[in-house]
Amino acid sequence: MTTYTSSWIRAYTNIALIKYWGKADEALKLPKNNSISLTLDGFYTDTLVQFDSRFTADTLTIDGQEQRGAALKKAKIILDLVREIADIDLKAKITSLNYVPTAAGLASSASGLAALAGAASNALELKLSDAELSRLARRGSGSASRSIFGGFVEWEKGDSDVTSVAKQLDSASWDIGMLFIILDSRQKAVSSSEGMSRTVATSVFYPAWLETIEWDLADMRQAITDQNIQQVGEIAERNALKMHGTNLGANPPFTYWSADSLRAMEQVRQLRQEGYTVYFTMDAGPNVKLIGTSQELKEIKERLSKYYDPAQLILAQPGPGLTVLPEHVHTDITPN
């Protein structure tokens, strides 16, 4: 009998400040543009991988539920790449605990596939570099390439499988955070992948997105270097609105916004009028993320508690990259 078992590996979600929207290569998940994100400590995925000669098929369990279809297909991409590197043909059992609502625009695939890349390579003792782990995670989910790293991260689009990797821009060890307004944690009607494909293929606004993205990237890099919370927020907000604007120009048009999303965005604008340095961003889902300083976000959370349940308001600080968890974590969940 041959068996290899990983440590529990944790990866945190990242929220893009400059969005990744559109693939240049579907199979390799090469993006049309660079993107910049902030890794956050509020949501994460813990994953353990076991390769064993007794297994007859790859399996994936998330929160105790066996997964098939798209989720298992994404996982198998990473497993196959790891098996190729290690030159083995053993099947694997993946056990994952997801502390992120799935498919709701909260980057569950980013943390999930990054954790899997880390755990699978850990099990086989591949000793991959961070860049190699980023490349591996990208093959499962593009945004997962950024969750290998903590703080502010830029995913460089590159022009090949080798050059499309993420890197840390800044550790984010200064006063910046996010307040999540969870408006709907249900699975969205239009997946990120479907939305991207439709927008790239049909949106009359998409060419303008690509024409202006380099300006946003350059401005964001400078704002991060300057630790200028106002500039970071302003650039992130305008970039998010442009991304969502491309969806309205698709055929058929679609949007991830809900009436509650619009209401939350207007609340942010009202808070700015009252003197708060706060801005919003949104990904492919209805939930709204507020960008600001820790103290102001705490005050804003208190203000917004009149309109939302406590469970809908989650404060998050900058988070770390891939983390190997202590042995005593999840001792109640052991491999076969």
Secondary structure, 3 states (H helix, E strand, C coil): CCEEECCCEEEEEEEEEECCCCEEECCCCEECCCEEEEEEEEEEEEEEEEEECCCCCCEEEECCEEECHHHHHHHHHHHHHHHHHHCCCCEEEEEEEECCCCCCCCCHHHHHHHHHHHHHHHHCCCCCCHHHHHHHHHHHCHHHHCCCCCCEEEECCCCCCCCCCEEEEECCCCCCEEEEECCCCCCCCCCHHHHHHHHHHHCCCHHHHHHHHHHHHHHHHHHHHHCCHHHHHHHHHHHHHHHHHHHHCCCCCCCCCCHHHHHHHHHHHHHHHCCCCCEEECCCCCCEEEEECHHHHHHHHHHHCCCCCHHHEEEECECCCCEECCCCCCCCCCCC
